[in-house]
Amino acid sequence: MAYLTWINDEELTSAVGHLIKIAKNAQEKASKDFNKNVIDPFSALIQMAGFDLDFKTWVLSEQTRQSQKTLQNHIGDFHQIVLGSVKGWENLKTGNIMDLISVERKILAEIKNKHNTVKGANLSDLYKSLDSEIMPKSSRYRGYTAYYVTIIPKKTDRFDLPFVPSDKQTGTKLPKNEKIRVIDGASFYSLVTGVDNALEQLFSILPTVIEDIIGTKFSSTDRENLRKFYLAAYG
């Protein structure tokens, strides 16, 4: 039986396996390069005292922190790969102005993992980038709808709204355009797949996919606690 109905198993396991490999490589690099980095000895001392850590535990926590920072930069890529594997969608990959396209549905999308990935002052630049792709008469994407996708939104409410950030030069709102939109991750997964709870399905099946790939076991308690994080993010 397939993991999910809207993406084939091979593409899903490839995307998950790639992310796990990045995580493991980041952990190995953090351990290997630990003594090459300049460590703030004052911060280390206060952390050990304030967090009640011995030296070995502090080193492990610092290596984990460094690894997490590297991994976090690739989580958005994971969603881009998964969404780009859905029928009718294409992952435009790193280096292109946009991340995803559906020629059939005339949609372009820029994927960001969290609502604060793009700093407030730079939102106007993102708007103008989306505008430049779909509004010029000479553009190959003239008539498309361009989405700014925040996989993890600031609040749990779903939204699909015109994207109207403030111009960082003037402080005034940029022109409202129904073709330039901002959308939360759960809503965008639904839009792409046609399945209302597609993102929840993906999150729920990931422990099983990971177990099948590398054998890591997630207890029922682990799964329950992780689900609480999902509900805190998406309601």
N, C-alpha and C positions, 0 to 999 in steps of 0.2 A: 504494500500500500504506500502511495506517495506521501511524503511529508506534508506537502501543501498542494492545493489544486491549481494555483496560479503561477507556479514556477517549477521547473523540473528538478528532480533530485540532484542530478549531476551539477547543474549550475549553482544550486543552493549549497551543496557540500563544498564545491570549489571556492565559493565566496567565504564561507565560514572557515574552511581550512587555511585560506590565505590570511585571514585575520588572526587566527591562532598562531600561524607561523610568525607573523609580525610581532605578536605578543611575546613569544618565546625568544625571538631574536633580540627584542628590546631588553628582556630580562638578562639574557646572556651578556649583552653589550654593557648594561649598567653594572653588572658584576665585574666584568673584565676591565672596564675603564674607570672603575670607582676611584682608584687612587690617582688617576690622571687628572681628575677634576679638582678644582680648588674648593675645598669644603669650608664653610663658615664655621670655625671652631666655637664661636660664641653661641650661634644658633644650635649647634649640636649639643653643647653643654646644657643649655636651658631646656631644650626638648627632652633630654634624658631625665632632667630633674622634674620638669613640669608634667611630662607624660608618664613618669615612673617607668623608664626603660633602662635596661642594662645596655652595655655598648653593642653587643652582638645584635640585640633586638633593634636598636636604633639603626645600625648599618643596614639590616634587612629592610626596615621601613623606608629608609632613604633610597635604597636601590629600587624598591617597589614604586616609590613616588616618581623617580626618574623614568622608569619603565612605563608607568601609566601615562605620563606626559607624551611619550612617543606614540603609544597606542591610541590615545585620544585623537591624535591628528589623523588617524586612519579610519575612525568609526564612520565619519561622513562618507568616505570612499566606499565602505562596505554597503551602505544604503544605496549609494549610486549604482554599484554593481548589481545588487539584488533587483532594484527597480528597473535597471536597464536590461535585465534578463526576462522581464515579462513580455509576452507576445505583443507586438505592435510598438515596442519601445526600444530605444537604442542608447547605450551608454557612450557618450561622446569622449569620455576618458580625459585624463589630466592634460592640460595644455590648451584646451579649447575654452572659448569664452563661456559657453554654457555646458551643463553637465549631462542633461537628458533631452531627448527629443522623441516626439511621436509625430511623424509626418502625416499619418492617417488622421490623427485628431488635431493636428496643427497646434501642438503645445511644445514649448521649450521650458526647461526648468533649471534653476541654479539651486543645488542642494547644500545646506549648511546643517551641521549636526545639532547645534544649540542656538537658541534665540539670541544669545550674546556673542556668537562667533564673529559676527560683523559688528564692530563698534558703532555706536550711534552716529558719530561724525562721518562715518563712511557709508551709511545707508543711502545717502543721496547719490553717491558714486555708483552703488549697485543699481539704483533706480535708473540712472542715466545709461548704464550698461544694458539693462533690459530694454529700455526704450530704443537704444540704437540698433538692437537686433530686429525689432518687429515694426517700427514705425516708418523708417525711410522708404520712399516709394521704390527705391532701387534694391531694397533688401530682399534676399531670397526667402526670408521669413515674414514678409509683409502679410498681415492678417492673422498671424499666430497669436496665441495667448502666452505670455511669459510669466512664470511663477518663481517667486522667491520662497523656497521651502525651508521651514525650520523644523527639523525632525523632532527635537525636544522643545516644546513651546514654553513660554514664561508661565502660562497658566494652563489649567487642564481643559478649558473650554475649546471646542473645535471652532475653526474659523477658516473662511475663504473670502478674502476681502480685497478691495483695491489697495495697492501698496502706495501710501502717500507719506513718505518721510519728509522731514524738513530739509531744505537746502542748507548745507553747512556754511555757505557764504552769506546768505541773506536771512536765514532763520525762518523763512516763510515756507509753507507747505508746497511741495511740488504738485504739478497738475494731476488731478484725479483721472485715471485712465482704467476703464474696466478690463482692458487687455493686459495690464501690468498688475499682478496680484501677489499677495502674501498668504501662505497657507500653512497650517500645522502638519506635522508628520503623519498622524493617523488619518487625517482627511485626504492627504495626498496619496497615501498608500491605497485608500479606498478609490480615489479617482483613477489611479493607474490600473488597479487590478479588477475593479468592479465588485470587490468584496468589502462590505462595510467594516469588518473587524480584521482586515488583512494584517495590519501591524501587530495586533494582539496575537493573531495566529502565529506570526513569525517569531515573536518573543517566546510564546509558549512552547514552540517546537525546538527552539535552539538548544536547550539542554540535551534533548534526545539526539539531535544531529551531532553535537559535540561528543557525547558518549560514543556514538557510532564511529566517529572519526579517530579519536585518541583514547577512548576508554575511560575518561574522567567520569566519575559518578556523582550525580547530584541527588542528595537525599530528598525525601518529600518535604522535610523542613526547610532545606535550602531553597527548593522551588517555591515554597510558600512565602518565604522571606523575600526572595527576589521579585515575586509577583507584587508584593507590597510597594516596591520601588516603582514598578510599572504603573500601578494605580495612582501613586503619588504624582507621577509625571503626566498621565493621560486621563485619570479619572475612571 
